[in-house]
Amino acid sequence: MYQRILVPIDGSSTSARGLAEAIELAKLTGGCLRVAHVIDELSFALAMDAYAGYAGNWLEELRGNARKLLEDARAKAAAEAVEADIVLLDSFKGTVHDQLIAAAQAWKAELIVIGTHGRRGIGRWVMGSSAEHILRMSPVPVLLVRAPESAKTEHERFTLPSGELASQ
């Protein structure tokens, strides 16, 4: 049962909760994990705002942060004696959910475990719901893990651009 579990992460406490659940499930089934992170147009645009005035390579900065996030996730799995490999999806080919579904199919995942923010109203309208799209389109079962209570007060990952250019 569920030997190949795909776990998308984004650095939020919600995705950390999804990772923890996936690790527990893999321990129970003797399965392995593939932990994935997607750099998409939105994260790239937000990085450009966050690093305004920074003359470096924004994409390389995002990739470096993503690699650290993925390595930390692999270390958490290893600490629980769960085999995990990591994949960084940074080709900008399609939406987050399309890339994750393609990754699940290519790896022959048997389950996708996703932490979900459970956004409603304007937050869901602005951000969309990658979890919902994956749930609707996935060729394999999907386990949605709800956000912990602390995530409800945690700073949202989506912020409107600020700074000199945004106010013009």
Residue, then its C-alpha position, 0 to 999 in steps of 0.5 A: m500500500y502506497q509505496r511511492i508518495l509524492v509530497p509537494i512543499d513550499g516552506s509553509s507550516t502547512s506544507a511541513r504538516g503535509l510532509a510530517e503526515a507523509i513521513e508517518l504514512a511511509k513509516l507505516t507502509g514501508g514506502c518512500l517519498r519524493v519531495a518536490h518544490v515548484i518555482d513558478e512565475l508567482s514565486f519568481a515575481l514575489a522574489m523580484d519584489a523581495y530582492a528589489g535593489y539586489a543586483g544578483n540573479w533572482l532565479e539562482e537565489l530562489r533555486g538556492n532557497a529551494r534546494k535548502l528547503l528540499e534538503d531539510a525535508r530529506a533530512k527530516a525523512a532520514a531522521e525517521a528512517v524514511e527514504a526520500d529523494i528530492v526534485l526541484l521543478d523550475s522549468f516554468k512549464g505550466t502551472v504548479h498543479d500541472q507540473l506536480i501531476a506530471a511529476a507524479q505520473a513520471w515517477k509513478a507515484e501511488l499517492i500525493v500528500i499535500g498540506t492545504h491552507g484551506r483558503r476561502g474567499i478573496g485569498r482563494w480567489v487571488m491565489g487559486s488552490s493548487a491542492e484543489h486542482i491536484l485533487r480534481m486532476s490527479p490520476v492517483p489518490v490525494l491526501l489533503v492535510r489541513a493547516p495547523e491552527s498556527a498557520k491561520t495567524e501565520h503571515e500569508r505567502f502571497t503579498l501584494p508588491s510594495g516599494e517604489l514601482a508598486s506605488q506609481 
